[in-house]
Amino acid sequence: MEKPFSEACERNKDPILQVLQKVILPTDERLLEVGSGTGQHAEYLSPKFPRLEWYPTDKNLIHLKDISGRMIQKAQRLDVAKDDFPKLRFDLVFTANTLHIMHWKDCKSFIKLLGHRLREGSRAVFYGPFKYNGEFTSASNAEFDQSLKERDPLSGIRAFEDVNANMVKQGFELVEDYEMPANNRCLVYVRLKFEAKR
Ligand SMILES: C[S@@+](CC[C@H](N)C(=O)[O-])C[C@H]1O[C@@H](n2cnc3c(N)ncnc32)[C@H](O)[C@@H]1O
């Protein structure tokens, strides 16, 4: 059977690698990937960090089978709108192109879970398109947002300010907002010493 394949993943995997090389520390042991999709990021990026255990997850079981088919270990079903993370300590959570697919209430559940499960010094990395001050960063992102909403009116490109406010409420600080190719961003947060309110 032909493997599912994302062209976008092939284009963005090296720029994402460059960010992760700055964010991942030699002492980090475990990374949880949320919404791994086809598994291409896990497959390409995880061998670049051989000391790190990479946990690919997705809410969609069909995608998970695909990841397993690519022999990435420990692929698990995880819907951040209703499930908890695996009962392990994660140094990083990485997610690419998921916040504009999830409904906003599910994005908020995901962020609450990050606040609940990540500990001081752990990092969360969000790759994808964002709006700033109510504006899309390009005409193509405005068109993309429109096409997302035609498929699912509750999906759409998220406002950086909304994501950031929810992250701050959960005890995170934005440490970098990298400009990425094709009008995408990579937001890097670190968990401060803080007890999040659930
Ligand atoms: C556009 S795809 C991105 C896949 C991959 N990360 C990439 O960059 O190509 C969005 C993924 O998010 C997953 N997803 C959507 N809602 C989710 C949720 N509530 N919990 C976990 N994964 C979710 C979908 O199943 C899908 O695989």
The ligand as an ORCA input file, in Angstrom:
! r2SCAN-3c Opt
* xyz 0 1
  C      -2.603     19.191      9.213
  S      -2.256     17.722     10.087
  C      -0.546     17.994     10.535
  C       0.198     16.703     10.623
  C       1.723     16.838     10.829
  N       2.021     17.326     12.160
  C       2.329     17.715      9.774
  O       2.885     18.770     10.106
  O       2.232     17.344      8.602
  C      -3.079     17.946     11.642
  C      -3.040     16.714     12.514
  O      -3.585     17.049     13.798
  C      -4.309     15.924     14.258
  N      -5.260     16.394     15.282
  C      -6.355     17.155     15.101
  N      -6.999     17.334     16.267
  C      -6.274     16.687     17.217
  C      -6.423     16.475     18.608
  N      -7.486     16.987     19.272
  N      -5.497     15.754     19.273
  C      -4.438     15.238     18.605
  N      -4.253     15.362     17.279
  C      -5.156     16.089     16.579
  C      -4.971     15.379     13.006
  O      -5.392     14.033     13.150
  C      -3.860     15.545     11.977
  O      -3.043     14.390     11.880
*
